[in-house]
Amino acid sequence: MASWTTRDIPDQSGKLAVVTGATGGLGLETALGLAGAGAEVILSGRNPAKGRTAEETIRQQHKNAKVRFEVADLASLASTTNFADRMLAAGRPIDILVNNAGVMALRERGTTADGFETQFGTNYLSHFALTGRLLPLLTAAKARVVQLSSIAHRAGKIRLDDLNYKQGYKPFPVYQQSKLAMLMFAIELDRRSTANGWGLISVASHPGIARTDLVANGPSVGANVVIRTAIPIAERILGHSAAAGALPTLMAATMPGVKGGQYFGPQGWLELKGVPGPGKIEKQALDAGVGFQLWEASERLTGVTIAGPRSMKSA
């Protein structure tokens, strides 16, 4: 794995990939890698203007790329459902689903269109709902399903009694919970796929510290000038580019031999940057009992029941 790059992605010709949050940052770099390997890529996001720009960017680098933008605002279950319904109506199996879209450590507690805390609702719940609605197309292709987690999951805790942080909102603990939830979702989806014979390869990845707009649109908003100046410097020293940060996701989505439940990230110090490879999963992410309860709560909150319940006896 010492030098795994986009050149190592196997031919993806004939495959359909869906990448959420694909109009910039990690999502765009992931889409670029998939399109460059021959996949047809659907770029989902909430901003059509950025979507058109992303399409143009990909075609500039890969002139024969098959890409198109579709609106899917992950801060709205209705928008997420509409997107899934369009995919279902088209009926084409989806070979790769990358649940990438997200927001980070918003200074003030906000809510999505459905009343969920913004980070938990956007980063996790809408991806849970989207995956559930797309399940017929995913199982038809025996798809790779990749959830974007983070090194932030290490300090995360699933607050089952208050998932939406109606009490005691703090920006980073809420972000940590949302990214822990994404990793647990990947692992629990693998358990249920195995139990029900869905044939999915459900995995997760994280980018380390990648230079994207995530921090600028999150923790930097409303911060003082010292913090706003220090953050980009720290990112340059400790992190790597968005293109490098996308490699663990591309590895998870395409590398032969990947098994369900695996996790990928950079291999450098503390997994902050470096070449892609296996990532460290903290023990709380492997708690099958909490994973079961989180799944059940997610079904209740989103109204999306994913077929084939797993008994707690198998937890």
Secondary structure as GFF3:
##gff-version 3
##sequence-region A 1 315
A	DSSP	three_ten_helix	6	8	.	.	.	ID=ss1
A	DSSP	beta_strand	16	20	.	.	.	ID=ss2
A	DSSP	alpha_helix	25	36	.	.	.	ID=ss3
A	DSSP	beta_strand	40	45	.	.	.	ID=ss4
A	DSSP	alpha_helix	48	61	.	.	.	ID=ss5
A	DSSP	beta_strand	66	71	.	.	.	ID=ss6
A	DSSP	alpha_helix	77	90	.	.	.	ID=ss7
A	DSSP	beta_strand	96	99	.	.	.	ID=ss8
A	DSSP	alpha_helix	118	119	.	.	.	ID=ss9
A	DSSP	pi_helix	120	125	.	.	.	ID=ss10
A	DSSP	alpha_helix	126	141	.	.	.	ID=ss11
A	DSSP	beta_strand	144	148	.	.	.	ID=ss12
A	DSSP	three_ten_helix	151	155	.	.	.	ID=ss13
A	DSSP	alpha_helix	171	196	.	.	.	ID=ss14
A	DSSP	beta_strand	201	205	.	.	.	ID=ss15
A	DSSP	beta_strand	210	211	.	.	.	ID=ss16
A	DSSP	alpha_helix	225	238	.	.	.	ID=ss17
A	DSSP	beta_strand	240	241	.	.	.	ID=ss18
A	DSSP	alpha_helix	242	254	.	.	.	ID=ss19
A	DSSP	beta_strand	263	266	.	.	.	ID=ss20
A	DSSP	three_ten_helix	269	271	.	.	.	ID=ss21
A	DSSP	beta_strand	276	278	.	.	.	ID=ss22
A	DSSP	three_ten_helix	283	286	.	.	.	ID=ss23
A	DSSP	alpha_helix	288	302	.	.	.	ID=ss24
A	DSSP	three_ten_helix	312	314	.	.	.	ID=ss25
###
